[in-house]
Amino acid sequence: QELGHIEVGVYDVEGKERKDDRSYKKAEAYMNFGEYLEQIEQGTTTRRLFLFNVFKHKKELRDDFHFPDIADYVVRQLPLAFFGGKGAVTRIHQDMDMSNVFLTEAVGRKRVVLFDPKYSRLLYRYPFGVHTSVDINHPDYDRFPALAQVRGYDFEIEAGDTLFMPSGYWHHIEYLEASIGVSVRSLAPTVKMRLQGLANVGVLTHLDELFRWSMGQKWFDIKKRIAHKRADSLLNVEV
C-alpha cells in the first residue's frame, strides 16, 4: 500500500511488436505500481515489471533482506525484483553483464529453461547482443536446424525455491502463475567473462543501436545472416 502510488515501467505490453534482437532500452508503458499488482493478481495482464529495486523506494526493507554466504563478490546494492502475471514469458536471452544469478521465487510458480553458453552459436545468437529468435516451446528445426544439437535444463520453481543460474547461461522463463521473484547477483567467476560483460554493457549494445539507427532493417538482416552462418558451421559438430 505504501508503494502503490509509485509510477513503474512495464514491458511486453499487449499489442506491441516484440523485437527479437535487442534488449529493452525503455518501458513500453507506465502505470501505478498498485494498479499493476492488482492486474497480475486478477490475471488480467501478462505485462512484466523487471529489474525493480524496491529498496530505492523503501530503504528500511534492507533490514529484512539477508545475503547468502554462498558466493564471492555478491552485488549487495542490487537485489532486484521481477513481477509478472500468469502466462507472461521472458524470452530466451543471456544477462548482458554476465553475472551469476540466484533467482528466488517469493510468490507463485515459474518454469525456467537454462542452456549452457557453449551452445550460443547453435542457439543462433545475434551478434552485438544477447538474444535470439528461437522459440523454445515451438522449435522450428527447418529454420534453425542446429537447435537439434542443443541440450538444456528444465526447472519449475515455486515460492521459497532458489535457482542458481551460472554466468552466461541462457534462460527462458514462463510465469505459470502470477509471480514475484527476487534476484541476487554475483560477479562472473573469470576475468574474461567479466570483461565480456563490460563489453556487452559499455560498448556492443551501443554500437548495435548506432547501426540499427543508421541502417534500419538492413542491419537486422545482416545479423540474421551472421547468426545462421555461425550455427551452420557447427552442424553435426560435437560442442
C-alpha positions as CSV (number, residue, x, y, z in Angstrom):
1,Q,0.0,0.0,0.0
2,E,2.8,2.4,0.8
3,L,4.4,2.0,-2.6
4,G,1.2,1.7,-4.6
5,H,1.4,5.3,-5.9
6,I,4.8,4.8,-7.5
7,E,4.9,5.0,-11.3
8,V,6.6,2.0,-12.8
9,G,7.6,1.0,-16.3
10,V,6.1,-2.2,-17.7
11,Y,7.1,-4.4,-20.6
12,D,5.6,-6.9,-23.1
13,V,2.5,-4.7,-23.4
14,E,-0.4,-6.3,-25.3
15,G,-0.3,-5.3,-29.0
16,K,3.3,-4.1,-29.0
17,E,5.6,-5.8,-31.5
18,R,8.4,-7.8,-30.0
19,K,12.0,-7.1,-31.1
20,D,13.9,-10.4,-31.0
21,D,17.4,-9.0,-31.5
22,R,17.6,-6.3,-28.8
23,S,17.3,-5.6,-25.1
24,Y,14.7,-3.3,-23.8
25,K,16.0,0.3,-23.5
26,K,12.9,1.8,-22.1
27,A,9.5,0.8,-20.8
28,E,6.6,0.2,-23.2
29,A,4.1,1.8,-20.9
30,Y,3.8,3.3,-17.4
31,M,1.3,2.7,-14.6
32,N,0.9,2.9,-10.9
33,F,2.6,0.1,-9.0
34,G,-0.6,-0.7,-7.0
35,E,-2.7,-0.9,-10.2
36,Y,-0.2,-3.2,-11.8
37,L,-0.2,-5.6,-8.8
38,E,-4.0,-5.7,-8.8
39,Q,-3.9,-6.6,-12.5
40,I,-1.4,-9.5,-12.1
41,E,-3.3,-10.8,-9.1
42,Q,-6.6,-10.8,-11.0
43,G,-4.9,-12.4,-14.0
44,T,-5.9,-9.7,-16.4
45,T,-2.4,-8.9,-17.8
46,T,0.8,-10.7,-18.9
47,R,2.8,-7.5,-18.7
48,R,6.1,-7.7,-16.8
49,L,7.9,-5.4,-14.4
50,F,11.6,-6.3,-14.0
51,L,14.8,-5.0,-12.5
52,F,12.7,-3.2,-9.9
53,N,14.8,-2.0,-6.9
54,V,12.2,-1.8,-4.2
55,F,14.9,-0.6,-1.7
56,K,15.2,2.6,-3.7
57,H,11.7,3.5,-2.6
58,K,11.7,1.9,0.9
59,K,15.2,1.7,2.3
60,E,14.1,0.1,5.6
61,L,13.3,-3.1,3.8
62,R,17.0,-3.7,3.6
63,D,16.8,-4.8,7.3
64,D,14.6,-7.7,6.2
65,F,16.9,-8.9,3.4
66,H,19.9,-11.2,4.2
67,F,22.5,-12.0,1.6
68,P,23.6,-15.7,1.4
69,D,27.2,-16.5,2.2
70,I,27.5,-18.9,-0.7
71,A,29.2,-16.9,-3.3
72,D,32.1,-14.4,-3.6
73,Y,31.6,-10.8,-4.9
74,V,27.9,-10.6,-4.3
75,V,26.5,-7.3,-5.7
76,R,24.7,-6.2,-2.5
77,Q,23.4,-2.9,-3.9
78,L,21.2,-4.6,-6.4
79,P,18.8,-7.2,-5.2
80,L,16.2,-6.8,-7.9
81,A,12.5,-7.8,-8.1
82,F,10.7,-9.3,-11.1
83,F,6.9,-9.3,-11.4
84,G,4.6,-10.9,-14.0
85,G,1.1,-12.2,-14.5
86,K,0.1,-15.8,-15.3
87,G,1.2,-16.5,-18.9
88,A,3.9,-13.9,-19.1
89,V,7.1,-15.0,-20.8
90,T,10.7,-13.7,-20.5
91,R,12.1,-14.5,-24.0
92,I,15.3,-16.5,-24.1
93,H,18.5,-14.4,-23.5
94,Q,21.7,-14.1,-21.7
95,D,22.2,-11.5,-19.0
96,M,24.2,-8.7,-20.6
97,D,26.6,-8.2,-17.6
98,M,27.4,-12.0,-17.4
99,S,26.8,-12.1,-13.7
100,N,25.9,-15.3,-11.7
101,V,22.3,-15.0,-10.6
102,F,20.5,-16.5,-7.6
103,L,16.8,-16.3,-8.5
104,T,14.4,-16.8,-5.5
105,E,10.7,-17.2,-6.1
106,A,8.8,-15.2,-3.4
107,V,5.2,-15.7,-4.8
108,G,3.8,-18.1,-7.4
109,R,5.5,-20.5,-9.8
110,K,7.8,-20.2,-12.8
111,R,9.2,-22.5,-15.4
112,V,12.9,-21.8,-16.1
113,V,14.8,-23.4,-19.0
114,L,18.6,-23.0,-19.0
115,F,21.2,-23.6,-21.7
116,D,25.0,-23.7,-21.3
117,P,26.7,-20.7,-23.1
118,K,28.7,-23.2,-25.1
119,Y,25.5,-23.5,-27.2
120,S,25.4,-19.8,-28.1
121,R,26.1,-20.2,-31.7
122,L,23.8,-23.2,-32.0
123,L,21.1,-21.0,-30.4
124,Y,21.6,-18.5,-33.3
125,R,22.7,-15.7,-31.0
126,Y,22.6,-12.4,-32.8
127,P,26.0,-10.5,-32.9
128,F,26.3,-7.4,-30.8
129,G,23.7,-8.7,-28.4
130,V,22.4,-11.4,-26.1
131,H,19.3,-12.5,-27.9
132,T,17.9,-15.0,-30.4
133,S,14.7,-15.5,-32.4
134,V,14.4,-19.2,-31.5
135,D,11.2,-20.3,-29.7
136,I,11.9,-22.8,-27.0
137,N,8.3,-24.1,-26.9
138,H,7.9,-24.4,-30.6
139,P,11.4,-25.1,-32.1
140,D,11.5,-24.6,-35.9
141,Y,14.1,-27.1,-37.0
142,D,13.7,-26.2,-40.7
143,R,14.5,-22.6,-39.9
144,F,17.0,-23.3,-37.1
145,P,18.4,-26.8,-37.8
146,A,21.3,-26.5,-35.4
147,L,18.8,-26.4,-32.5
148,A,18.6,-30.2,-32.7
149,Q,22.1,-30.3,-31.2
150,V,21.2,-28.2,-28.1
151,R,20.6,-29.7,-24.7
152,G,19.2,-27.8,-21.7
153,Y,17.9,-28.0,-18.2
154,D,14.1,-27.6,-17.5
155,F,13.1,-26.5,-14.0
156,E,9.9,-25.5,-12.2
157,I,10.3,-23.3,-9.1
158,E,7.8,-22.2,-6.5
159,A,7.7,-19.9,-3.5
160,G,10.7,-20.5,-1.3
161,D,12.9,-22.0,-4.0
162,T,16.1,-20.5,-5.2
163,L,17.6,-21.4,-8.6
164,F,21.3,-20.8,-9.4
165,M,21.9,-19.5,-12.9
166,P,25.6,-19.5,-13.7
167,S,27.3,-16.7,-15.6
168,G,26.4,-16.6,-19.3
169,Y,23.7,-19.2,-19.1
170,W,20.8,-18.6,-21.5
171,H,17.4,-18.6,-19.7
172,H,13.8,-18.7,-20.8
173,I,11.2,-18.0,-18.1
174,E,7.5,-18.7,-18.1
175,Y,5.1,-17.4,-15.4
176,L,3.0,-20.4,-14.5
177,E,1.1,-18.2,-12.0
178,A,1.2,-14.6,-11.1
179,S,4.7,-14.4,-9.7
180,I,7.2,-12.3,-7.8
181,G,10.8,-13.2,-7.8
182,V,14.0,-11.6,-6.4
183,S,17.5,-12.0,-7.9
184,V,20.8,-11.6,-6.2
185,R,23.8,-11.3,-8.5
186,S,27.5,-12.1,-8.1
187,L,30.3,-11.2,-10.4
188,A,31.3,-13.7,-13.1
189,P,33.9,-16.2,-12.0
190,T,36.6,-15.3,-14.5
191,V,38.2,-12.1,-15.7
192,K,37.4,-13.0,-19.3
193,M,33.7,-13.2,-18.5
194,R,33.7,-10.0,-16.5
195,L,35.4,-8.2,-19.4
196,Q,32.8,-9.7,-21.8
197,G,30.0,-8.3,-19.5
198,L,31.7,-4.9,-19.6
199,A,32.0,-5.0,-23.3
200,N,28.3,-6.0,-23.7
201,V,27.1,-3.2,-21.5
202,G,29.5,-0.5,-22.3
203,V,30.3,-1.0,-26.0
204,L,28.4,-3.6,-28.0
205,T,24.8,-2.7,-27.2
206,H,25.5,1.0,-28.1
207,L,27.2,0.0,-31.4
208,D,24.2,-2.2,-32.1
209,E,21.8,0.8,-31.5
210,L,24.0,3.0,-33.7
211,F,24.0,0.5,-36.6
212,R,20.2,0.0,-36.2
213,W,19.6,3.7,-36.3
214,S,21.8,4.2,-39.4
215,M,20.9,1.0,-41.4
216,G,17.4,0.0,-40.2
217,Q,16.1,-3.4,-41.4
218,K,19.3,-4.0,-43.4
219,W,21.3,-4.2,-40.1
220,F,18.9,-6.8,-38.7
221,D,19.2,-8.8,-41.9
222,I,23.0,-8.8,-41.6
223,K,22.8,-10.0,-38.1
224,K,20.5,-12.8,-39.1
225,R,22.9,-14.0,-41.8
226,I,25.8,-13.9,-39.4
227,A,23.9,-15.9,-36.8
228,H,22.9,-18.6,-39.3
229,K,26.4,-18.8,-40.8
230,R,27.9,-19.3,-37.3
231,A,25.3,-22.0,-36.5
232,D,25.7,-23.8,-39.8
233,S,29.5,-24.0,-39.3
234,L,28.7,-26.2,-36.2
235,L,26.1,-28.5,-37.8
236,N,27.0,-32.1,-36.9
237,V,30.0,-31.0,-34.9
238,E,30.2,-32.0,-31.2
239,V,30.2,-28.9,-29.0
